[in-house]
């Protein structure tokens, strides 16, 4: 909601990633990945298509822009309060630079419903996150042994699609599944199934909590970028209990045979991770 209000307050303007980090996440230190994931979640809640946006437009290499018109919420109650305005954003699917007549009552009702539904979904996600945190805390107090996860265990989180227009989500998901498949074939290495990993796709949950839920000591995440006929896949290995990166690498490949690229990069990452995990001390 803070992200939505920030974009609405700058309707028609391009808001850079740095500005969003400063305004929406001013009290915490996060990476640009948090912005990408939050925008993806917000689009999903609004039913917005990044390829043909009606709410949030991606401006390549610059940031994001609210392309719907934004007006103060008008209280339509009868009596003298009919002219009061509440400080709640109301959006209408129109280009920000276009001047058009005010939307009809049906549109106002529809967008009030969208805002209300978005608030309910956000509230539901907050409740789920709170319950997961309580469950983790209860498990820690009941059985201290749960804290010490198996040394040779790793979860692969869904790779982020950071390509222009976010058109390569299928490739990013395929990259994730290929890595899970190759890592699961290493003797003695425990790897959660794809269904468990993809549960966390687009969710803002700390790495430590994800690792506790999946019962792993390491977490692998990454991103996919594309420039012309070149593809770049970035990957990093995180020691969950200490929350620091112990290995990272980028892989540049020609965008030709997608399956071959996935297999090639997954093989390279698997070899590097095996060495990194073996070389990392237990404590």
Secondary structure, 3 states (H helix, E strand, C coil): CHHHHHHHHCCCCEECHHHHHHHHCCCCCCCHHHHHHHHHHHHHHHCCCCCCCCCEEEECCCEEEECCEEEEEECCCCCHHHHCEEEEEEEECCCCCCCCCCCCHHHHHHHHHHHHHHHHHHHHHHHHHHHHHHHHHHHHHHCHHHCCCCCCEEEECCCEECCHHHCCHHHHHHHHHHHHHHHHCCCCCEECCHHHHHCCCCCCCCHHHHHHHHCCCEEEEEEEEEECCEEEEEEEEEECCCCEEEEEEEEEEECCCHHHHHHHHHHHHHHHHHHHHHHCCCC
